[in-house]
Amino acid sequence: MWRKNSRPGFTIIDSLIGLTIICTFSLFYIQTIHQMNNKIDSSERIMISERDKYEAEIIDE
C-alpha cells in the first residue's frame, strides 16, 4: 500500500505547514480571548460606576 521510497522533503514541508496552521489559529484564539476579557472588564467598570451614580441618586431623593 505505502511506498517504501517516501520523500523526506515532503514530510518536513507537510509538518511545517501543519505547525504554521496550528500556531496561527492558537494566536488567533489567544487574541480573541484577550479582547473578550478586556471588553468584559470595561463593561464591569462602566456598570459599577453607573450603579454608584444610581445609588447616590436614590439616597439623595
C-alpha positions in Angstrom: 0.0 0.0 0.0 2.5 2.6 1.1 5.5 3.4 -1.0 8.8 2.4 0.5 10.6 5.3 -1.0 8.9 8.2 0.8 10.1 11.7 0.2 11.6 13.2 3.4 11.3 16.7 2.0 7.6 16.3 1.6 7.2 15.1 5.2 9.2 18.1 6.5 7.2 20.6 4.5 3.9 18.9 5.5 4.9 19.1 9.1 5.9 22.8 8.8 2.6 23.7 7.2 0.7 21.9 10.0 2.7 23.7 12.7 2.1 27.0 10.9 -1.7 26.4 10.8 -1.8 25.3 14.5 0.3 28.3 15.6 -1.8 30.8 13.6 -5.1 29.6 15.0 -3.7 29.4 18.5 -2.6 33.0 18.3 -6.0 34.0 16.9 -7.7 32.2 19.8 -5.5 33.8 22.4 -6.0 37.3 20.9 -9.8 36.8 20.8 -9.9 35.6 24.4 -7.8 38.6 25.5 -10.1 41.1 23.7 -13.2 39.5 25.2 -11.7 39.7 28.7 -10.8 43.4 28.1 -14.4 44.1 26.9 -15.9 42.3 29.9 -13.6 44.2 32.4 -14.5 47.5 30.7 -18.3 46.7 30.8 -18.0 45.8 34.5 -16.3 49.1 35.3 -19.0 51.0 33.5 -21.7 49.0 35.3 -20.2 49.7 38.7 -19.9 53.4 38.1 -23.4 53.6 36.8 -24.7 51.7 39.7 -22.9 54.0 42.1 -24.5 57.0 40.4 -27.9 55.4 40.6 -27.5 54.5 44.3 -26.3 58.1 45.1 -29.4 59.4 43.2 -31.7 57.2 45.2 -30.1 58.2 48.5 -30.4 61.9 47.6 -34.2 61.6 47.0 
